[in-house]
Amino acid sequence: MTESSFISSTRDVPAVSGVPRHIAIIMDGNGRWARKRFLPRVAGHSRGVESVRSVIRACMERGVSYLTLFAFSSENWRRPADEVSFLMQLFMRSLQKEVDRLHDNRICFRVIGDLSRFDPKLVDMIRRAEARTAPNEKLTLTIAANYGGRWDILQAMTRMLAKHPERREGFTEEDLSSELSLNYGPEPDLFIRTGGEQRISNFLLWQLAYSELYFTDTLWPDFDVAALDEAIRSYQARERRFGRTSEQLRQAEGAVSPSSGHA
């Protein structure tokens, strides 16, 4: 199991590196990609799986430690029933096909979200894949399925108070964050949304507090390695202050630079 690395960006200043330690992505635009080619929407979802493989491989090559992909939101049940059914079948087929590859590449596979509405067979497949890949440490790949940020916070609160009823009288951010779905990893450094929309759409509401947001018009099936590198370059150009001033940031960077003589 990947060791917990959660650090609250509102309580402490996280370490900043040139390559994002954790990238979170809303994979948007599959249906529009298909319509532009006069194909059914589901064809876009199938093509999007290829982009998932490409991005996973690229993240591993670039030293990203955590990749979280928003595959199905709690609001996506509102879509046409045939499309939802196809997405569930696609999830099962992809899991059956890819779990060996994930394990061979030392990828730890996790799923976050409310799985109670999923077919028991799919839930069993997910749990077996998680257990098999749990010791892997090259990359932690998290799929958010039937996930919503508000649900995440509410279920964390429910779980915390069930374990510690005394905390009704008062609790800390750390008390609650330990019950969140992504309590095993750091907050995302970089959030990417493809497809041209510029909103978070109820994704990781707690965890994205100080993430760098990157929006691109590129539709997810067209999001390739070059597009990922462009997003990372945008991230590298950002000044991550975490509430501090630019002057404070430069002073902190100078204090740890090799030329300063300080460790």
N, C-alpha and C positions, 0 to 999 in steps of 0.2 A: 504494500500500500504506500502511495506517495505520502511523505511526511508533511504534516500541516505547515503551511508557510504564510498563514494569514497575518497581514500587518495592516492595521487601519490607517488609512491616509489622513483621516481627520484627527487622529490621536498621536501619530508618529509620522516622521518624514521618511518615506520608503527610499531605499537605494535606487538610483536611476542609472541604467546602463544604455549603451548605444543601441542594443537590440532589445525590443520589448520582451520582458520575461513572460508576459501573459497577453495573448491577443484574443479578443472576443469578436465574433462576426455575426451579424444578421445577414443571412444569405437570401437576398431579395432579388426578384426579377425573373424567376424561372418561367412563370406564365407568360409574361410579356415577351421574353425571348422566343417562346414557342409561337405566339401569335404573329410575331414579325415574320415568321417563316411559314405561316399558314398551317401550323401543326397544332394538335390538341395540347392543352396546358400541361398535361401529364408528361408530354415529351420533354418539356423544359425541366421538369423535376428529375427525369432520368439522366438528362445531360448534365444537370447540376452535380450529380454524384461524381462525375469525372473531375470537376473543379475541386470537390472535397479532397479527392485523392491527391491532386496536384498541390493543393495548399498544405495538406498535412506533410507531404514530402519536403516541400520548400521550408516549412517552419522547422523541421528537424535539421535540415542542412544549415539553417541560419542561426541555430542555437536557441530558438524559442522553447521554453520549458512547458508552457501550458497553452492549449488552444481550446476555446469554447465556442461551439457552433450552435446557433439558434435554429433548430430544425422544425419545430412545431410549437406554436404558442397556445396558451389556454384559450385564446380567442379564435384560433384557426378552425375550431369545430364548427364555426359559422359558415364555413365554405361548403360548396356543393358536396353532397354525401358521396358521390362517386369519386371525387377528387380526394376526399379524406380517406376513403377506403384504399385508393391507389397508394397514397402516401404511407399508410400503415403496412401495406404489402411490400412497398419499396424498402421500408425500414427493415423488415424481416429478411428480405432477400439480400440486402446489402450486409446485414449483420452476419448472416450465414456465410457469405462469400468472403468477407473481409477480416473476420476475427483471427484467422490463422496468420494473415499478413500483419495485422496489428501486433500480435504476440511476437512474431519472428523479428519485428523491427523494434521490439522493446518499448511498445507504446502501452501505457496504462489507460484503459477505456472506462469511462464513467458516464452515467446518464443521470441528469437531474430533472425533476419535475414530478407532477402527480401522475403516477402510473396506474392509478386505480381504474381508469377508464379504458385501459389497453387490454387487448386479448391476453388471457393468462399465458398462452404459449409464447407470445412476444415478451412478456415480463420475465418468464423463465429463461428465455434466450439471453435477455439483457443481463440478468443476475449471473448466469453462468459465464458470460463473456467478461463481466466485471471481475469475477472471482479468478478466472484464468489469468487475466492480464494484471492483476493487482500488484505483483512484485515489480513490474516493469517501471523504469525510471528515466528512459530517454525522453519521453514526451507524455504529458497527461492530456488526453483528448477527452473533452467533455461534450456530450450532446445534450442540449436542453430540449426536452420533448414534453408536450403538455405542460409547459413551464410558463409562469408569469411572475414578474417581480413582486407584485403585491401579495400573491399567494405565498411566495417565498418568505416574505417578512411575517405574514400572519402565521404560517406554519411554524416558523422559528419561535415566535412568541408563544404559541400553544405548547410546543415541545419544552421550551424553557420552563414555563410555569408548571407543567405537569411534573417535571423533575425537581423543581425548586419552588414550591408554592410560596415560600417566605419572600420570594423576590417580587411579589405583588406590591410590597411596600417600597420597592426601589431596586433598580438594577443598573448595571453599566453597559456600555456599548459592547464590551468584550463578552459579557454574559449572553447577549443576544446573538452576536456574530458567530459564536461557536455553534449555534444551531442552524445557521443558514446552509443552503444547499452546497455552496462552494467553500465551505469552511476548511477544506483541505488544500486550498491554493491561495496565492496572492491575488489581490484585486487586479483587474485587467489594467495594463499600462496603455494599451491601444484598443479602441473600439472601432470597428469598421462596419459600415452598412453599404451594401451595394444596391443598385437599382434606382438611384436618384432620389429616394425619399430621405428626408432629413429629420428623423425622429427616433426615439429609443424604443418605442412600442412595447413598454412594459417588460423590458429585458434587463435583468440585473440592476434593478433600481438602486439597491443599497451599494452594490459593489462598484458601480460606475461613478461614484462621487467625484473622483479626481482623475478619471481616465481621459486620455486624449481622444477626441472624437474625430473620425475621418469618414466623410461621405463621398461616394463616387457614383457617377451615372452609369458606370459599367454594370451590366446585368450579370447576375451570378454565374451563369454558364460560360460567360466570356471572361470571368475573373481568373487570370492566369498568374504565373510567377512574376511576370513583369509588373502586373497590377499590384501584387502584394508588395513588391520592392518599392513601388511608388508610394504606397501607404506608409511603409516603414521609413522612407526618406522624409516624408512629411512629419512623422513622429519625431525623427531625429532633429528636425529644425525647430521643434517646440521648446519653449522655456518652461520647465516643470517646476513651478515655484511652491506649490502646496501651501498657499496663503502667505508666503514670504514676499518681500520685495526683490526686484532684480539685483539691487545692491547687496542684499543679504545672500542671495544665491551665489553671486560672484565671489563674495568673501568666503563662503563655505567651500566653493570649488578651489579657491586659492589655498585654503588651509590644508587641503589633502593632495595638492599637486606635487609631483616629484621635486620640482624646483624649490618648493617652500621649505623643505627639510623636515616636514612633519609627517608622521605616519598617517 
